[in-house]
Amino acid sequence: MKARLKDGFEAEIIEENVGDWEFLEILSDIDEGETGLIVKAARKMLGKDGVDRLKEHLRKEDGRVDITEMVEAFNELLTSVNELKNS
């Protein structure tokens, strides 16, 4: 399954991982304040290669990847996945 950001970036979603109970547990823990788990959630949803592609997409000229932009992109992709599943 592919998810897309508003800016056109497409990411391949590992569908079986998104439907996994442990993925839901990670998201729940993030909601409860364990924000560091977003890295684990992104890797589970996109795989290491997908996360690397997203980082390169968001990388600034100075070589940095802004945390806020990465989190926003992850949330946008997650929302896109939920919309695809509900359509």
Contacts in CASP RR format, 6 or more apart in sequence:
PFRMAT RR
TARGET T0000
AUTHOR 0000-0000-0000
METHOD contacts of the structure
MODEL  1
MKARLKDGFEAEIIEENVGDWEFLEILSDIDEGETGLIVKAARKMLGKDG
VDRLKEHLRKEDGRVDITEMVEAFNELLTSVNELKNS
1 12 0 8 1.000
1 13 0 8 1.000
1 15 0 8 1.000
1 81 0 8 1.000
1 84 0 8 1.000
2 10 0 8 1.000
2 11 0 8 1.000
2 12 0 8 1.000
2 13 0 8 1.000
3 10 0 8 1.000
3 11 0 8 1.000
3 13 0 8 1.000
3 77 0 8 1.000
3 78 0 8 1.000
3 80 0 8 1.000
3 81 0 8 1.000
3 84 0 8 1.000
4 10 0 8 1.000
4 11 0 8 1.000
4 80 0 8 1.000
5 11 0 8 1.000
5 73 0 8 1.000
5 76 0 8 1.000
5 77 0 8 1.000
5 80 0 8 1.000
6 76 0 8 1.000
9 54 0 8 1.000
9 57 0 8 1.000
9 73 0 8 1.000
11 46 0 8 1.000
11 50 0 8 1.000
11 53 0 8 1.000
11 54 0 8 1.000
11 77 0 8 1.000
12 46 0 8 1.000
12 50 0 8 1.000
13 45 0 8 1.000
13 46 0 8 1.000
13 77 0 8 1.000
13 81 0 8 1.000
14 44 0 8 1.000
14 45 0 8 1.000
14 46 0 8 1.000
14 47 0 8 1.000
17 23 0 8 1.000
17 44 0 8 1.000
17 45 0 8 1.000
17 47 0 8 1.000
18 44 0 8 1.000
18 45 0 8 1.000
18 81 0 8 1.000
20 44 0 8 1.000
22 44 0 8 1.000
23 41 0 8 1.000
23 44 0 8 1.000
23 45 0 8 1.000
26 37 0 8 1.000
26 40 0 8 1.000
26 41 0 8 1.000
26 44 0 8 1.000
27 41 0 8 1.000
29 37 0 8 1.000
30 36 0 8 1.000
30 37 0 8 1.000
30 38 0 8 1.000
30 41 0 8 1.000
38 71 0 8 1.000
38 74 0 8 1.000
41 74 0 8 1.000
42 51 0 8 1.000
42 54 0 8 1.000
42 70 0 8 1.000
42 74 0 8 1.000
43 51 0 8 1.000
45 74 0 8 1.000
45 77 0 8 1.000
45 78 0 8 1.000
45 81 0 8 1.000
46 53 0 8 1.000
46 54 0 8 1.000
46 77 0 8 1.000
54 70 0 8 1.000
54 73 0 8 1.000
54 74 0 8 1.000
54 77 0 8 1.000
55 65 0 8 1.000
55 70 0 8 1.000
57 73 0 8 1.000
58 65 0 8 1.000
58 66 0 8 1.000
58 69 0 8 1.000
58 70 0 8 1.000
58 73 0 8 1.000
59 65 0 8 1.000
60 66 0 8 1.000
END
